[in-house]
């Protein structure tokens, strides 16, 4: 799955984030990993939008709505950049062609 033909047009778009990891991903494996991480962030944003938005006043006020979206966006991006919920690895595995090994880094215990 080669997405190199669509990367420049997607990065030039004003919508979405221009993730440097996707911009610098030259191998198909790196592209799959970057795309899987971004999709995990989108899913996390959807999961968190209801709870974070209600903490900041919900849709009743413009400020609560804007800050709720900003907080949800940053929180979901940071969660996906870290170990995430494991969805990114599963999505990457689904995007990997059959017969191609997936490099899975060893799991590190959380630091206290």
GROMACS elastic network, one bead per residue, 0.5 to 0.9 nm:
[ bonds ]
;  ai    aj funct       b0    kb
    1    28     6  0.67167   500
    1    32     6  0.85925   500
    1    95     6  0.82491   500
    1    96     6  0.82873   500
    1    97     6  0.78816   500
    2     5     6  0.75349   500
    2    27     6  0.85816   500
    2    28     6  0.61863   500
    2    31     6  0.83770   500
    3     6     6  0.56428   500
    3     7     6  0.63869   500
    3    28     6  0.78494   500
    3    31     6  0.76349   500
    4     7     6  0.52746   500
    4     8     6  0.76683   500
    4    25     6  0.89423   500
    4    26     6  0.77110   500
    4    28     6  0.86729   500
    4    31     6  0.86143   500
    5     8     6  0.71056   500
    5     9     6  0.81432   500
    6     9     6  0.55082   500
    6    10     6  0.61230   500
    6    11     6  0.86285   500
    7    10     6  0.50762   500
    7    11     6  0.59947   500
    7    12     6  0.84694   500
    7    22     6  0.79322   500
    7    23     6  0.72051   500
    8    11     6  0.51884   500
    8    12     6  0.60667   500
    8    13     6  0.87040   500
    8    23     6  0.80723   500
    9    12     6  0.51322   500
    9    13     6  0.63806   500
   10    13     6  0.53409   500
   10    14     6  0.87398   500
   10    15     6  0.86180   500
   10    16     6  0.87497   500
   10    18     6  0.81437   500
   11    14     6  0.79951   500
   11    15     6  0.88052   500
   11    16     6  0.84721   500
   11    17     6  0.78821   500
   11    18     6  0.53488   500
   11    19     6  0.79753   500
   11    22     6  0.87284   500
   11    23     6  0.74394   500
   12    15     6  0.87118   500
   12    18     6  0.78730   500
   13    16     6  0.74507   500
   13    17     6  0.88598   500
   13    18     6  0.83092   500
   14    17     6  0.81679   500
   14    18     6  0.87068   500
   15    18     6  0.86840   500
   16    19     6  0.88445   500
   18    21     6  0.87810   500
   18    22     6  0.78053   500
   18    23     6  0.75695   500
   19    22     6  0.54974   500
   19    23     6  0.64744   500
   19    24     6  0.89131   500
   19    34     6  0.84241   500
   19    38     6  0.85713   500
   20    24     6  0.60643   500
   20    25     6  0.83931   500
   21    24     6  0.53422   500
   21    25     6  0.60395   500
   21    30     6  0.82903   500
   21    31     6  0.83333   500
   21    34     6  0.61746   500
   22    25     6  0.50647   500
   22    26     6  0.84091   500
   22    30     6  0.78124   500
   22    31     6  0.61847   500
   22    33     6  0.86930   500
   22    34     6  0.54352   500
   22    35     6  0.71934   500
   23    26     6  0.80324   500
   23    31     6  0.88010   500
   24    30     6  0.85986   500
   24    31     6  0.86937   500
   25    28     6  0.76091   500
   25    29     6  0.82692   500
   25    30     6  0.51036   500
   25    31     6  0.52156   500
   25    32     6  0.88311   500
   25    33     6  0.88867   500
   25    34     6  0.75415   500
   26    29     6  0.84680   500
   26    30     6  0.67026   500
   26    31     6  0.68826   500
   27    30     6  0.52712   500
   27    31     6  0.62633   500
   27    32     6  0.87037   500
   28    32     6  0.61071   500
   28    33     6  0.85972   500
   28    96     6  0.89908   500
   29    32     6  0.51389   500
   29    33     6  0.62558   500
   29    34     6  0.87146   500
   29    92     6  0.86054   500
   29    96     6  0.78002   500
   29   102     6  0.81458   500
   29   103     6  0.88593   500
   30    33     6  0.50879   500
   30    34     6  0.61802   500
   30    35     6  0.85969   500
   31    34     6  0.51665   500
   31    35     6  0.60912   500
   31    36     6  0.84394   500
   32    35     6  0.52206   500
   32    36     6  0.59517   500
   32    37     6  0.85094   500
   32    91     6  0.85714   500
   32    92     6  0.57429   500
   32    93     6  0.87346   500
   32    95     6  0.66511   500
   32    96     6  0.74093   500
   33    36     6  0.51617   500
   33    37     6  0.61694   500
   33    38     6  0.86921   500
   33    88     6  0.74926   500
   33    89     6  0.77597   500
   33    91     6  0.85963   500
   33    92     6  0.58046   500
   34    37     6  0.51845   500
   34    38     6  0.62820   500
   34    39     6  0.86893   500
   34    88     6  0.88889   500
   34    92     6  0.87696   500
   35    38     6  0.50910   500
   35    39     6  0.61367   500
   35    40     6  0.85461   500
   35    88     6  0.84997   500
   35    91     6  0.88244   500
   35    92     6  0.79615   500
   36    39     6  0.51156   500
   36    40     6  0.61137   500
   36    41     6  0.86440   500
   36    87     6  0.79883   500
   36    89     6  0.71612   500
   36    90     6  0.82722   500
   36    91     6  0.55137   500
   36    92     6  0.53511   500
   36    95     6  0.83034   500
   37    40     6  0.50586   500
   37    41     6  0.62820   500
   37    42     6  0.87768   500
   37    77     6  0.87126   500
   37    80     6  0.59514   500
   37    81     6  0.70341   500
   37    84     6  0.85135   500
   37    87     6  0.82029   500
   37    88     6  0.50410   500
   37    89     6  0.80635   500
   37    91     6  0.84180   500
   37    92     6  0.83047   500
   38    41     6  0.50408   500
   38    42     6  0.63739   500
   38    43     6  0.88080   500
   38    77     6  0.78303   500
   38    80     6  0.74434   500
   38    81     6  0.87790   500
   38    88     6  0.80697   500
   39    42     6  0.50056   500
   39    43     6  0.63188   500
   39    44     6  0.86036   500
   39    80     6  0.88854   500
   39    87     6  0.87205   500
   39    88     6  0.72709   500
   39    91     6  0.82160   500
   40    43     6  0.51097   500
   40    44     6  0.61048   500
   40    45     6  0.85236   500
   40    76     6  0.83335   500
   40    77     6  0.86338   500
   40    80     6  0.61513   500
   40    84     6  0.78068   500
   40    85     6  0.82073   500
   40    86     6  0.85258   500
   40    87     6  0.59230   500
   40    88     6  0.53368   500
   40    91     6  0.80889   500
   41    44     6  0.50154   500
   41    45     6  0.60337   500
   41    46     6  0.86358   500
   41    73     6  0.82105   500
   41    75     6  0.88455   500
   41    76     6  0.51452   500
   41    77     6  0.53035   500
   41    78     6  0.82228   500
   41    79     6  0.73867   500
   41    80     6  0.52696   500
   41    81     6  0.82677   500
   41    84     6  0.84639   500
   41    88     6  0.85707   500
   42    45     6  0.50629   500
   42    46     6  0.63739   500
   42    47     6  0.87832   500
   42    73     6  0.85222   500
   42    76     6  0.73552   500
   42    77     6  0.82116   500
   43    46     6  0.51237   500
   43    47     6  0.63092   500
   43    48     6  0.86977   500
   43    76     6  0.82912   500
   43    87     6  0.88872   500
   44    48     6  0.60548   500
   44    49     6  0.84004   500
   44    72     6  0.86249   500
   44    73     6  0.88418   500
   44    75     6  0.85907   500
   44    76     6  0.53317   500
   44    77     6  0.82498   500
   44    79     6  0.80329   500
   44    80     6  0.78216   500
   44    84     6  0.88961   500
   44    85     6  0.86646   500
   45    48     6  0.51878   500
   45    49     6  0.58107   500
   45    69     6  0.88092   500
   45    72     6  0.59254   500
   45    73     6  0.60503   500
   45    74     6  0.88139   500
   45    75     6  0.78627   500
   45    76     6  0.52249   500
   45    77     6  0.81009   500
   46    49     6  0.53592   500
   46    50     6  0.77589   500
   46    72     6  0.86761   500
   46    76     6  0.88664   500
   47    50     6  0.70359   500
   47    51     6  0.80679   500
   48    51     6  0.55555   500
   48    52     6  0.59759   500
   48    53     6  0.81468   500
   48    72     6  0.62634   500
   48    73     6  0.89351   500
   48    75     6  0.85709   500
   48    76     6  0.76511   500
   49    52     6  0.55437   500
   49    53     6  0.57425   500
   49    54     6  0.83827   500
   49    68     6  0.75587   500
   49    69     6  0.71075   500
   49    72     6  0.59941   500
   49    73     6  0.85737   500
   50    53     6  0.53848   500
   50    54     6  0.62267   500
   50    55     6  0.88412   500
   50    58     6  0.81753   500
   51    54     6  0.53571   500
   51    55     6  0.64884   500
   51    58     6  0.88655   500
   52    55     6  0.51758   500
   52    56     6  0.67203   500
   52    58     6  0.81301   500
   52    68     6  0.58960   500
   52    69     6  0.80982   500
   52    71     6  0.74622   500
   52    72     6  0.63544   500
   53    56     6  0.54580   500
   53    57     6  0.65937   500
   53    59     6  0.73191   500
   53    64     6  0.69372   500
   53    65     6  0.64688   500
   53    66     6  0.89137   500
   53    67     6  0.81117   500
   53    69     6  0.69854   500
   53    71     6  0.86440   500
   53    72     6  0.78155   500
   54    57     6  0.53323   500
   54    59     6  0.77967   500
   54    64     6  0.82994   500
   54    65     6  0.88955   500
   54    68     6  0.79488   500
   55    58     6  0.67924   500
   55    64     6  0.84319   500
   55    68     6  0.79072   500
   56    59     6  0.88752   500
   56    61     6  0.89224   500
   56    63     6  0.83478   500
   56    65     6  0.74771   500
   56    67     6  0.73597   500
   56    68     6  0.60326   500
   57    60     6  0.62469   500
   57    61     6  0.64688   500
   57    63     6  0.82707   500
   57    65     6  0.73498   500
   57    68     6  0.82912   500
   58    61     6  0.68512   500
   58    62     6  0.87545   500
   58    64     6  0.57364   500
   58    65     6  0.58686   500
   58    68     6  0.74637   500
   59    62     6  0.68851   500
   59    63     6  0.88142   500
   59    64     6  0.66382   500
   59    65     6  0.52420   500
   59    66     6  0.89825   500
   60    63     6  0.88953   500
   60    64     6  0.73486   500
   60    65     6  0.75973   500
   61    64     6  0.52492   500
   61    65     6  0.62461   500
   61    66     6  0.87310   500
   62    65     6  0.50960   500
   62    66     6  0.61551   500
   62    67     6  0.85337   500
   63    66     6  0.51938   500
   63    67     6  0.59461   500
   63    68     6  0.80764   500
   64    67     6  0.53327   500
   64    68     6  0.56257   500
   64    69     6  0.83739   500
   65    68     6  0.50847   500
   65    69     6  0.61616   500
   65    70     6  0.86599   500
   66    69     6  0.52440   500
   66    70     6  0.62414   500
   66    71     6  0.86240   500
   67    71     6  0.59581   500
   67    72     6  0.83452   500
   68    71     6  0.52070   500
   68    72     6  0.59887   500
   68    73     6  0.84549   500
   69    72     6  0.50922   500
   69    73     6  0.59743   500
   69    74     6  0.86277   500
   70    73     6  0.51181   500
   70    74     6  0.62412   500
   70    75     6  0.84802   500
   71    74     6  0.53305   500
   71    75     6  0.59525   500
   71    76     6  0.84503   500
   72    75     6  0.51508   500
   72    76     6  0.60030   500
   72    77     6  0.85273   500
   73    76     6  0.53366   500
   73    77     6  0.62055   500
   73    78     6  0.86951   500
   74    77     6  0.51269   500
   74    78     6  0.61314   500
   74    79     6  0.85206   500
   75    78     6  0.52625   500
   75    79     6  0.60850   500
   75    80     6  0.85765   500
   76    79     6  0.51183   500
   76    80     6  0.61247   500
   76    81     6  0.85664   500
   76    84     6  0.87771   500
   77    80     6  0.52192   500
   77    81     6  0.61237   500
   77    82     6  0.87290   500
   78    82     6  0.62534   500
   78    84     6  0.82305   500
   79    82     6  0.53153   500
   79    83     6  0.69096   500
   79    85     6  0.77972   500
   80    83     6  0.65272   500
   80    85     6  0.74463   500
   80    86     6  0.87866   500
   80    87     6  0.88109   500
   80    88     6  0.76088   500
   81    84     6  0.66362   500
   83    86     6  0.69322   500
   83    88     6  0.89380   500
   84    87     6  0.71821   500
   84    88     6  0.73508   500
   85    88     6  0.75625   500
   85    89     6  0.89389   500
   86    89     6  0.55045   500
   86    90     6  0.65483   500
   86    91     6  0.88156   500
   87    90     6  0.50907   500
   87    91     6  0.60628   500
   87    92     6  0.84715   500
   88    91     6  0.50686   500
   88    92     6  0.59837   500
   88    93     6  0.84921   500
   89    92     6  0.50231   500
   89    93     6  0.61204   500
   89    94     6  0.86411   500
   89   104     6  0.82052   500
   90    93     6  0.50561   500
   90    94     6  0.62889   500
   90    95     6  0.87289   500
   91    94     6  0.50125   500
   91    95     6  0.62303   500
   91    96     6  0.86639   500
   92    95     6  0.50609   500
   92    96     6  0.61791   500
   92   102     6  0.82961   500
   93    96     6  0.51386   500
   93    97     6  0.83247   500
   93   102     6  0.68448   500
   94    97     6  0.77946   500
   94    98     6  0.89813   500
   96    99     6  0.83851   500
   96   100     6  0.65614   500
   96   101     6  0.80560   500
   96   102     6  0.73714   500
   97   100     6  0.57954   500
   97   101     6  0.87725   500
   98   101     6  0.82737   500
  104   107     6  0.87189   500
  105   108     6  0.88636   500
  108   111     6  0.87344   500
